[in-house]
Amino acid sequence: MKKDQVQRDFVIADSVLKQKADELIALIDRDLAEFTDRGYNAAKKTEFEEARNAVENCH
């Protein structure tokens, strides 16, 4: 069965998008105190990781 084609509003390769998400997650881990002050917490990080994984798995 063929997968449905995903329509995106941006022009960027999924691999680049995943790499940027990985970099952001690494920064969150490194600077957790600063990100916590901005409203990021473990739940937000998990939500972001799940979104990144969804992009990676849509192929």
C-alpha positions in Angstrom: 0.0 0.0 0.0 1.3 3.4 -0.9 1.7 6.0 1.8 -0.1 9.4 1.5 2.2 12.1 0.2 2.8 14.9 2.8 2.3 18.5 1.7 4.5 21.0 3.5 4.5 24.8 3.8 8.3 24.9 3.7 11.1 23.9 1.4 13.7 22.0 3.5 14.8 18.4 3.4 13.6 16.2 6.3 17.2 15.3 7.1 18.0 19.0 7.6 14.9 19.5 9.7 15.8 16.5 11.9 19.4 17.7 12.3 18.2 21.2 13.4 15.8 19.5 15.9 18.6 17.3 17.2 20.8 20.4 17.7 18.0 22.2 19.6 17.4 19.2 21.8 21.1 19.1 22.6 21.0 22.9 23.5 18.0 22.3 25.7 19.9 19.5 27.5 23.0 21.7 27.9 21.3 24.9 29.0 18.3 23.4 30.8 18.1 26.2 33.5 17.9 28.9 30.8 15.2 27.0 28.9 13.2 26.4 32.0 13.0 30.1 32.6 11.5 30.4 29.1 8.8 27.8 29.8 10.5 24.7 28.5 10.4 21.6 30.8 10.8 17.9 30.4 7.2 17.6 29.1 7.9 20.2 26.4 11.1 18.5 25.5 9.4 15.2 25.1 6.7 16.8 23.0 9.4 18.3 20.7 11.2 14.9 20.5 7.9 13.2 19.5 7.3 15.8 16.8 10.9 15.3 15.5 10.4 11.5 15.4 7.1 11.9 13.6 8.9 13.8 10.8 11.6 11.2 10.7 9.1 8.3 10.5 6.8 9.8 7.8 8.8 8.2 5.0 
